[in-house]
Amino acid sequence: MSVYVIANVKFTKEELYRRYQSRFADVFKHFNGKLLVADEQPTVLDGNFAHNKVVVMEFPDEAEAERFLTSPAYQEISIDRIAGAETLSVMVKGLSKPG
């Protein structure tokens, strides 16, 4: 079952976040994921959105998402993400396909 990693990002030291961002694709391409959304101008429909960016990634299953998130390569670049932004992220399961 597909899983999705959804992150709401608030820049605190944008130059560090941008360094993370510049290295992300080279790491991500080694995993079976899809980057579905990376929007720095989301339209707020309801509530108070105090972030700068929304990111949505799709993985074929939870194991592959965990393999990416815990990989040494991602952990290395995440140092800049952690130092450069406050991030609220969740992993959610996709709906089962009927039939």
Rosetta blueprint (number, residue, H / E / L):
1 M L
2 S L
3 V E
4 Y E
5 V E
6 I E
7 A E
8 N E
9 V E
10 K E
11 F E
12 T L
13 K L
14 E H
15 E H
16 L H
17 Y H
18 R H
19 R H
20 Y H
21 Q H
22 S H
23 R H
24 F H
25 A H
26 D H
27 V H
28 F H
29 K L
30 H L
31 F L
32 N L
33 G L
34 K E
35 L E
36 L E
37 V E
38 A E
39 D E
40 E L
41 Q L
42 P L
43 T L
44 V L
45 L L
46 D L
47 G L
48 N L
49 F L
50 A L
51 H L
52 N L
53 K E
54 V E
55 V E
56 V E
57 M E
58 E E
59 F E
60 P L
61 D L
62 E H
63 A H
64 E H
65 A H
66 E H
67 R H
68 F H
69 L H
70 T L
71 S L
72 P H
73 A H
74 Y H
75 Q H
76 E H
77 I H
78 S H
79 I H
80 D H
81 R H
82 I H
83 A H
84 G H
85 A E
86 E E
87 T E
88 L E
89 S E
90 V E
91 M E
92 V E
93 K E
94 G L
95 L L
96 S L
97 K L
98 P L
99 G L
